[in-house]
Amino acid sequence: MAKTALIVDDSASARFILSRLLLQHELNVDTAESAEDALQYLVQQRPDVIFMDHLMPGMDGFQAVKAIKANPATATIPIMMYTSQEGELYVGQARALGALGVLPKQVKPVEVSKVLHSLRLVPTGPQGPAEDAEPPVVGPPAAPDPMRELLEELFHQHRQALQEEIRQGYERLEVPPTQLVEPANKGPSQAILGVGLLVVALVGAWFGYLYVQASNRWSEANQRNAELLENVEQQRSIIEVQQAAALASSAKVIDSTAVVGALEWAVNQTGSYGVGEIALNDGRAESLSDLAANLQAIDFNGVIEYSIHVGRFCMVFSDQGTLMLAPDDLPVGSCSQLGWQDQQAFVLAERQTLAFANAVAQINGRASTANIEVEIVPRGQRLPSIPYPPESPEILAGDWNPRASANHRVEIRLLQR
């Protein structure tokens, strides 16, 4: 009997990508758009595995995992976090709540296969993974293969649309048979042949006259047909020029909208960074260079804006006197420090490695990328994307710090001039 997987994610595209990978392993796939819908689903159904997104409207993924594990009827269902969150701290938090591990949104088929084999949801072949293989804990995602698939699909759709327009244009130019003029019959009429027996002298003159007229009509017919065919060829040339212009115009539209949008979406899938890490680090330096090269290839003219946000973590002092994340069961009111002073937060947001600073300087100073400019905008902790809960005695660090992790992020915007 086929096993069943439940995907919980508010993103339709993320549900579709993972569903397609799971269906390749002959699993039944059910989906839920929110954690609340998933809990309602579990009242009646018992899937064999749950893939849980983290950031969702209403109840987030961590809260859903806690609720599922707290219910004896659902506590034994294995759960994998399916999210763009990353880092050892996040993985530790997920496992502490009962999740088996973390899959990135840019998941590869081999990673899904390893998870399913480790959970014994699909048969293990002679060369398959070992039975005691651990579910993968994936670090920073690889190159954005989904972005390439998206761009190829966009170009494919535009190509098909243009080919259909060209086909319809040629059909409209087909010449109906009634428009072609049939040349006149050059033979003499029977009436003329009849009277020719009586008036031999007139036959030659009359026949010559008819021949001349018929020849003229034949010539006129050929000329009209030639004009029609010439008009068809001219119209075809016009259509081809128009379609070539439309193709160039469509390519430009794709470059300025869909391609830029896809690039912006892809680079923002790895926006989070760990507590104590430098946001603009060597990894982002390499990503920035690749992004600038892709934008240069499509003649992008504009600004790559990096906005750095800092999360307000609930922290306590260690025995060595350094700040560390508070334990999950500590009330927020007992934190040694909740977030940072504004000036400290902006200082943290401005930090960058030498490699990243060099990458920015090369792009802003290079003649070949003169149309591309990089801007760094420290935002501090004033603009959280996920609101924090009220600071009350009932709120624990385990409820607070996952939201701080979501707000500890780098956002990239591609602003076209």
N, C-alpha and C positions, 0 to 999 in steps of 0.2 A: 504494500500500500504506500502510495506516495506521501512523503512528509510535507508539512506545511510551514511556511515562513511568514511572519508578520512584519511588514515594514512600516515604521511610524516616522513620518516626516511631513512637514508642511510644504515642502518643495515638490511640485509635480515632476520636474525633470529629474530630481534625485531619486524619487520613487521609481520612475521609468527605467533609469540606468541600472539600478540594483535589481529590479524585477527581471529585466532581460538577462542578467547574468545568472540569477537563480533559476529561471525557467530552462536555461541550458542544461542544468543538472536535474531536470524533470521534477522539480519541487512545485507544489501548489503555492501560490503567492497571494496573500491578502494584504491590503494596505489600510492605513489610517492616517488622516491628515493632522491629527493632534493627539497629545497624550491622553486627553479626556476621552476621545473616541476609542483609543486603544484599550483603556480600562473598561469601557462599556463593552467592547468586543470580547474581552477576556471573561466577562460574566457568562457567556454562552460557549465560547470556543477555547481550545487549548492548542495553540500552535507548537511546533517542535523547536522553534528558535524565534527570537525577536531581534530585529535590527532597529535600534533606537537613535533618532536624531537628538542633538543636545538643545540647540536654541530653537524654541517654538513659541508661538503666542500662547499665553496662559501658562499652564504647567510645563516646565522644561523637562529635558530628558532625565536629569539626575533625580528630580522629584518623582517622575514616573517610575524609575528603577526602584526607588525606596518603597513606593506604594506596592509595586508588584512583588518585591521580595518580602514585604511585611504581611502579605496575604498567603496563608498556608496553601491555599488552592492553586496559587500561581508561582510560589517561591522557587519551585524546581525548574521552571522554564529558563533555559540559557538565554542570556541577553548580550548582544554585542552593540557597543556604541558605534553609530555610523554618522560621522561628524567631521567638520574641518578643524576642530580643536586638536591640539597636539601638545607634546612635551611630557616629560616623565611625571611632573606634578599632576597633570590632568589624568594620565593613565592610572596613577596611584589612587586618585580620588574616585575614578570610575570603578576600579576593582574593589576599593573599600566599601562601596555601596552594593556590590554584588555582581557587577558586569564582568564578563570574561576578558574583555579586551577592547581595542579600538580599531575600527576600519576607517580610512580616510574617504572623503567624498570622491577623490580621483582614484577609486579602488581598481585594482587590476584583476582580471579573471583568475590568475593563479592564487591571489590572496583569498578570494571568495572560496575557491576550491579547497585551500588548506583549512579554512574555518569549517566548512561542511564535512571534510574528512575527519577533522579532530573531534567533531561532535557526533560522528558516526551517522550522519544524515544521508550520506551517499556511499555506495560501495567503494571499498579501497582495493585497487588493482594490485597486481604483483609488484609494480614499481611505484605505487602510490605512497603517500606520506605514512610515516610510522603511526601506530595507533595512539601512542601517547604524545603525539605532536601538540604543542601548545598553539592556541589561536594567535595569529600574528599581532604584535603590537607595533604599529606602523608609525614611523617618524614623519618628517616633512614629506609631503607628496612629491611624486616624480613630475617630469615635464607634463604640461597640460594636454594629454592626448585627447580628452573630450573636446577641447577647444578646436583641435585640428579637425575632428569629426564634424563639429558644428559648422566650421567654415566650408568644408567640402560639401556638406549638405546644402548650404546656402547657394554656393556657386552652381551646384547641380540643378537646383530648382530654377535659378535664373536662366541657366542654359536651356532647360526644357521649355520654359515660357517663351524664350526668343525663337527657338526652333519652331514652335507652334505658330507664332506670329508670321514667320517667313512662309511656312506652308500655306497658311490661309491667304497670304498676299498673292502667292502664285496661283492659287485656285481662282481668286477673283480675276486674274489676268488671262485665264483660258478663253480662247476665242470661239464662240458658238459657231456651228457650221453655217447658220443662216447669214452670218456676216460676211462670209467669203462669196465673191461674185463669180458665178460660173460663166466661163467664156462662151460667146455665141457660137452657133454651129456655122462652120464656114462653107458648107455645101449649098448649092442653089436650091431654091424651093421647087416643089413639084409643079406649082402653077407656072413658073417661068419655063420649066422644061416642057410643059404642055404647049405653050404658045411658041416655043422655039422652033417647032416643026413648020409653022407658018411664016414666022418672021426670023429667018436665019440671021439676017443682017443685024437684027437688034439683040440677038442672044449674047453675042460677044460683048457688046457695050453694057447690056444689063448685068451680065455675069461679072464683068469687071467692076461695075458699080457696087454690086452686092459684096464682092470680095474685098473691095476697099473698105466698105462699111463694117463688114464682119471683122476685118483685120483691125480696124480702129477700135471696135468694141472689145476685141480680144486684148488689145494693147491697154485699153482703159481698165479692163478687169484685172489684168496682171499688175498694172500700176496701183490700183486700189488695194489689191491683196498685199503688194509689197509695202504700201503705206501702213496697212493694218499690222503687218508683221513687224515693221520698223517701230510702230507705236508700242507694240507689246514689248519689244526689246528695250525701248526707252523706259517704259514703266517698270520693267524688271530691274533695270539699272538703278532707277530711283529707289525702288524697294530695297535693293541691296545696300545702297548708301544709307538709307534711313535705318535699316536694321543694324548696320555696322555702328552708326551713331548711337542707336539705342543700346547696343551691347557695351560700348564705351561708357555711356551714361550710367547704365546699370552697374557696371563694375565700379564706377566712381561712387555711386550710392552705397554699394556694399562696403567699400573701403571706409566711407565716412560714417556709417551707421552700424551695420551688423558686425563687421570685423572689429571695429574699435570697441563696440559693446562687449563682444566675446572676449577680447583681450582683457578688458577691465574686469569682467566677471572672473576670468581665470586667475589673474594675479591676486585677487582679493580672497580666494579660497584658502590662502595660507597667511592670513593677516594677524593671527594671534602670536604672541611671544611670551616666554616664561617670566615668572617673577625673578628679578635680579638680572635678566638678560638685557643686552643692548638691542633695542628695537631695530635700528638700521645697522645690521651686522654684515659679515662677509657674504653670507648666503643671499641676503637681499641685494648686495652689490652685484653678484652674478646675475640675479633675476632682473635687475634694472638694465644691465647691459643687453641681455636677451630681448627685453621689452623694447628698448630703444631701437634695436636692429629690426625687429618686426614692424614697428611703426614707421621706420625709415623706408622699409620695402613697400609700404602702401602710401607713401608720400604724405604721411600725417604731418599736419602743421598745428602745433599747439603746445600745451603744457602737461607734463607728468607731475601731478601734485601728490605728495606724500603727507598725510595727516597722521600724527602720532598721538594716540590716546593712552592714558595711564589709568589702571584700575585702582579702586579704593579697597585694598585688602584689609581684612581683620588680621592683625599681626601681634605676636608676643615676643618678648626678649628671650633668647636662649641663655644657657649657662655661661656662654662666652660673651654675652652682652650684645649679640647681633640680633636683628629682627628676623623672624621666621613666621610662616603661616600658622595661625592659631589652630588647635585641634578642633574637629568638627563639632564636638559637644560643648564648646565654650560659648556662653552667651556673648552677643556682640558688645553689650555694655561693659564686658570685662576685658576687652581687647586692650593691650598696651598701647596700640596705635591703630587708628582706623583711617586708612588713606594717608595722604601727605598734605603738607602745607602747599598752597598754590605755587609758590616759588620753587619748592622742591620738585613738584610734579612737572613743571615746565623744564627744569634742569634734566630730569630723567628723560623727558620726551625729546630733548635736543641731542642726546648722546648718539654717536655714530662711530663705527670703526674707521680706521684709516682707509681700508679697501673701499668702503662705501663712499667716503668723501672723495677719493680719487675717481671713482666711477662717475659721480656727479660732475666733478670738474672737467673730466674728459668730454662728457656729453654737452655741457654748456659751452665749452670752449672749442669744440671740434667743428671745422667748416662743413664737413659732410652731414652733420646733424644740426645745421644752423636753424632749421625750422622747428626743432624740438628743444624744449627748455624744462629743466627739473627744478621744482620748488619744494622746500621742506617747510611744513607748517606744524609746529608743536601745539597741540590742543590741550595738554594737561589732562585733568580729570573732570573737566566741566561739562563734557558732552557725552555722557554714557549712552550707548545704543540700547542697553538693557537696563530698565529702571531698577534701583535697589529697593529692597523691602524697607518698611519703616523700622527705625532703630528702637526696638522694644525688647524687654527682657525675654520674650518668647522666641526671638529670632536668634538662631545659633550661627556660628561661623560656617558650619556645613551648608547652611542655606544662603549665606552672604557671599562667600568666596567664589563659588561657581559663577555668579553674576559678575564679580570683579574680574575673573579670568576672561569672560566674554567681552568686557569693556577694555581689557588690556590688549590693544590691537593697533595695527597699522592699516589705514584705509588709503587706497590709491584711486585717484580720479584722472581720467584722460579728457582734458578740456580742449576742444578744437577751437581754433581762432576763426 
